[in-house]
Amino acid sequence: MKTLAYSATANRQLPTLIASFFLLFSVSAAYADQFSDHTNKLPTGPEITQADIQAAQAAWGDAVVAIGKAGDKAAKVAEKAARSAYAFELGPIQFKPTLASEQPFRPDVEGTVSYFVSGNDKYAEDSGFALRPWTKVRFDNHTVKLQGNIAIAMGHYYFTDKQGDETKVEYTKGYVKTDDDRVLIFLQDSSLPYQP
């Protein structure tokens, strides 16, 4: 009897459950449209290694130094470096620069290059991080997690200025290895160490 009563109740509730499911699906689809410009999947690729991460980090540091040495060609050097280091071709990247607050997220080439060299009216807060100039960048990885062709590294990087003083910055970087063996940054979140 209890089974029959339960089944009868379930049968009466079934149309409501179905309607709720479709409503939930419709709402989810509507919200998905809002985020579609900022959502993408990372491709599969060959296994990423610790050596891949170290090489990508060294290349990124060398690019920051090169931008500072480039003089009036800094913007061109920065754009070339950004396009070779970051995964823009895979969709919007997740980039939160250290010294950006008014526009803290830079998902595209334009916002990324502006952060490194400034000069873009859309990003008036930018002073050109790479123009300091820096003479050296070194990474100190605290942890690196590897999963297939994806890696997440967290730690400190140190930027040396012309006087030999280092600025310590905390970072989290996400890397993806593509089918053609490039290692690209899809995530970068940097901040200065907390000071109470």
Phi, psi and omega in degrees: 000317180297322180295318179295319179296318180296317181296321179294318178296316180298320180296322179292328183275345185303313179300323179293319179296318179295316179298319179297319179299313181294324177295315179298318179296318180295316179296316179299319180295321179296316179292325178300322178298323180296327184260001187300329180288346184241014182236133175202163180256147176275143182283160171282165181184186180292158182299132179273148184235167175300321179297323176300317181295314181297320179294318179295321179292318178297318180295320179297314178298317178298324180293320178299317178295316181297322179299317180294335180269352191279351179059231183286357176259011185302319182297319179293317179296318180296318180294317178298316180295317181297316181294332179271340183263328187253156187269045181301325183294345181264002182121188181297136176272168177252093185236116174244098181295159182299312191251031178248129180232322180290319174231082190286345183245131184235086185279352187231175182300315184302310181293326180291312180298319179301319180300319184283328185232354181060197177087007179249119183299335179290342181232067187298336181287343186287134178247001179086075184306319184279353182274004188313311355268162174262145180259345182198146173228128177232143182257142172231093182289128175278311175216150174226127177250129181245133177214103181063239180259016181242142175221144173238124179243142178223141179171211177241145163238150187239128182251120181263129179267183185295337179273357180089004179277142180257141170250124181266130181231140176269144181216156163231128179230138175249134182238144174232137177260124184271171181301332179265022172068020171274145177248114188243146178274123175250346181220131174211118178233116183238147177205154174284148181303144180298135176234110182293000000 
